[in-house]
Structure formats: structure tokens, C-alpha cells
């Protein structure tokens, strides 16, 4: 039995998967992984990447460079120019990242579903002191980024990043198995609210990057601050950073999930549904 086959068998056993990825010292292990992944000793780096490739579908053929300084350097790799095609239609809101659609639908009176039958509220996710009226009856989409995927995220449309709000929290795994078992999981984990204005009409849009076990920390080009579980504030950071559609906004120091919120009137692309694999630059919504 190969290592990859063994990991697939463990992943298929939901009880064992949940136990091994959640019933552990999650935050401490995430801090350790953050340190370990940045070790530049060649044999440690090479062995770590080899182990990663042995149990995950890690494809480095699209990477901008072929050698990496560390496991972390490989994780946050850039892509070759032209590796992603960004839909040029100005009325199309594109995916900010590579990933798999975990959930999508209407926000009904501020209620959202992290998985079938498991709702949470915008109050729980974004805080009672945050104005989220723009998305109270809007639309949402959850995009899960697996460990081997490209982990940088980009602007879905021309616009501005107006404010970043950081929420400290836990680092539960965010895979489908955990989402079915942990109520309001996204509301428990470390996350950030990126409040944006998109398109000529300045549509209010939010991107909410959510951390996970082993994969916390967010770096944004617009602010000179690394957001991570040891960050102690300020919790709200105002900015006024302009960007063009497809321009890189930042990256996960490690990966996780991005939840997109858009106002009422945004329409889902016809081919998007739960479980759909997507690429950065692919159409997600059409704007009113």
C-alpha cells in the first residue's frame, strides 16, 4: 500500500479523519507548522516537499520557479504568467482564487449555511458591531482551497479595498467532514473581513479568508501587517487601496477557505454549484 493510498483511506473514514485533524492541540500545532515550514535547510525542505507530494495531488508544473527555499516558499508559490485566464467582461465578478465550491446560495435575513442543515448568522461571522446590512439578503459562496492548490488570491473586479477587520480565533479543520460536525465552524476560526467596493457602481462586496488547522496567517499587499493567531490589534484597519481585476491582493501564509458575500442582484454563473472545482479568474457572478 502506498502512502497516498493510506492517506486516502484515512480521509475516507470520517470518524478517524475528524479525530486526527481536530482532536489535537490545533493552535499549538499550527504555530509549530508555521515555524517548521520556513526552515531552509535543503534536506529538510526537499524531504518535506517529497512527503507532501506523496499524499497530495501537488502539481508544480504551473509554478513560476522550479526550486524553492523552503516548504513555505513552495506553499505560497506564484504561477507562471498566463497560467490563469481572467474573464475580461467588466460585468463579470470572477473567482479570487483556485478552489472547490463548498456552498452557495442566498443570504436570508442574515442567515448563511456552512453545510447542509448547519446555518450561521452574519452577526456570528462578522461581529455584532460590524455593519453587514449590504449582504443581509444578498448572495454568498464558500470556496475551499485544499493544501496542494495555489494559495494566492486576486481581485474579482476593478475596485478598492476599504477596510480590513481581523477576528482572532481557533484553527479547526475546514474540510466537509468537520463542517458537518462543528456548528458555526467558520465563526469559531481565525478570519478576516475584507470590505471592498467593486465595479463602476461601487458594489459593496466582502471577502472573508478563514484559517484552518496548520494553515493560519494572511498577508495582504494593502497593509504592512501579517494577520495571524498571535496578532493583537488593531482589529480594524482602514485603507484605500485600488486594484485592477485579476491583480493579486495577497496570500494565505498557509491555505484554507474564502467566503464571498455580494449584495442582492448578483446572479450566479450558470455552471457553478456545490462541489464545482474553479480557477482564479473564472466567472462566479454577473453584476447588476
N, C-alpha and C positions, 0 to 999 in steps of 0.2 A: 504494500500500500504506500503510495506517495504521500508526501507531506500535504500537498494540495488536496488530495482526496480525503485525508484525515480531517483537515480543517473544514472541508465541505460537509463531512458527516457531522462534525460538532455543530456547525452552523445550522444544519437541518434539524437537530434536536433542540427544540425551543427551550425546554427547561434547562438543559446544560448550557446553551448559548447565553441565556439570561443570567445564570449563575456565574459563569466565567467572566462576563463583561460588565456585570453590575454589582454583584455581592463581593466587592473588593474595595480596598481603600482608594476610591476613584480619584479624588483630588490629588492625593499624595502620589499616586501612580502617574497621573497626568503631569505633575511637576517633574517627576523623575524622567519621563519620556521627553519632556521639553529640553532637559539638560543633556540626556544621552544622545538625542538626535543631532545635536550640534557638535559632537566630538568629531574632530577632523583627522584622527589617526587613520591612515589608509586602510589597514587590515580590518579595523572595526567598521569603518564606513562601508567597505566592499562587502564584508560578511553580512552587515545589516541589510543592505540593498538586495543581496542574493537571497536572504531568508524571506524578505518581503516579496520578491518575485516568485518564490517557490509556493506561496499560498495565496497570492492575489494576481489578478489579471493586470499586472503593471506593464503598460506599453510606453516605452521611452522613445519610440521612433519619431514622435512628433516634437520631442524636446528640442529647444533651441541649442543646447550643448549636449555633448555626449559623455562628458566626465563631470563629476560632482564633488564638491569639497566635503560634504557630509550627507547623512541621511536626510537632514532637514533641508539642505540645498536641493536634493532630489525631490523632496515633497513639495516645495514651493516653486518648482521649475517653471520657466517660461516656455512658450511654444514657438516653433518656427514661424516666421512671417507667412501669412496666408493659410495657416493651419485651420483657422475658423473663418467662416464667411458670415458677415453681419448683414442681416436684411436691411437694404437701404431705404425702404419705404418710410417716410417720416411719420406716418400714421400707425406704424407697427412698433409695438413695445417688445423688445427681444429679451431672451434669457440672459441674465447676468453671468451665468456660469454653466459648466457642464454638470449633469446630474441625472437623477431619476425623479419623476414627479411622484410625490408621496401622497398628496391630497390636493384638491382644488374645489372651488365652488363659491357660493355666495356667502358673504358675512351677513347673518340675520340677527338684527338687534344686538350687534356686537359679539355674537357667538360664532366660533370657528371650530372645525373638527381637526384634531391631530391624527385621528384614525377613525374608522367606522365605529360609531357609538361612543366616542370619547371627546366631548366638547371642552373648550376652554373659552374664556372671555378675553376681549381686548384689554379690559382692566387688569386681568391676571398677567397677561403677557407684557403689556406696555406700561403698566402702573396706573394707579387711580389719579395721579397728579398730571398725567400726560394727556394732552388734547388729541384724541383719536376719532373725533367726530367725522372726519373726512372719509373714514373707512367703515363707519358704523353699519352701513348697508351696502358696502362695496363688494369687491371680489378678492380672493386670495389664492395663492398657490404655494405649496411647500415643495422645495427641491432638495433632495438628499444627495450629498456628494460622498461617494464611497472613498475608501482610503487610497485607492490606486488612481483616482481621477485627477484631472487638472484642478488646482485649488485656488486659482486667481479668479476674481470676479470683476465685471466690467459694467459700464453704463448701459442701461437698456434703451436709452433715448438721449437726445441732447437735453441738457438741463443744468441744475445746480444742486449741490449738496448743502443744505441749510443748517442742519443740526445733527449732532450725534449724541445719543443718550446711552450710557453704559449701565447694565444691570449685572451685578456680581451674583454668582450662583454656583450650583453643583455641576457635575460633569457626568450625568447619566449617559449611557449609550443611547443613540437616537435611531437605532435600526427598527424595522417594523415590529420585531418581537417585543422590544421594550415599549414601543408606543402603544401596543395593545394591553400592556400590563401596568404601566405607571401613569396614573391620572395627572393631567396637566403637565406632562413632562417638559415641554418647551418652556413653560412658565417657571420651572424649577432651575433650569440650567443657566449658566453664564450666557449672556447675549447682548446685543447692541441694537438700537433703533437708529437707522439712517433715514432721516427725513429729507425728502427731495422734492424739487419742482421739475416736472418733465414736459417737454414739448413747448410749442408756441403758446399754448393755453395755460401753461404752468400748472399742469395737473399735479395734485399732491399725491405722491407715491412714497411708500416705505419699503425698505429692505431691512430684514431682521436676521442677521447672521447669528446662529445659535451654536454654541460649543458642545463638545461631547467628550466622553472618556478618552484619554490620551491625546485629544485633539483640540485643546483650547487655544486662545490667543488670536487676536485680529489686528492686522496692520492696515491703516488707511493712508493714502497719499496726502489727503487733505489736512490731516492733523499729525503733529510730530509726537505722537503718543502711542505706545503699544498697549492695547487693551487686553488684559489677562486677569487670572483669578487673584493675583496679588496687587492689582491696581486699586487704589483707594480714593480716586477722585481727581478733579471734579467729575460728578456723574453726568452733567450736561455740558456739552462743548459746542458752542456756536461757531459756525463757519459760513463761508460764502464762496464755495469752490465750484467754478464752472467746469463742465466736461462735455465732450462730444460722444455721440453714440458709438459704443464699442471700445471707448477709451478705458484703460484699466483704472479701477477705483482702489484696489487693494488686494489683500490675500489673507487667507487663513494661515497663521503660522503652522497650524495643522488644520484638518478639514472638518466638515460637519454638515450643516443644513442652512439654507437661506429660505426665509418665508417672505413672499412678496405680497404687499397689500396695495390695491388700487381702488379709486373711487367708483361709485356707481356709474354705469355707462360703458365701462371697459368690457369688451367681448373676447372670450377665449378663442384662440386659434382652433380651427376645426379638427385638427389631428391630435390635440392634446387631451390626455386622460390619465387616470391613475396608472402608474407603472410605466409610463412612456419615458424612454431614455431621450435626453435632449442635449444639445450642444450650445455653448455660448454663441449668441448671435442669431439663434433660431427664433422665429416668431412665437410669442406667447399670447399676446393680446393685440386687438386693434383698439385704438383710442377714439373716443367720440369726437 
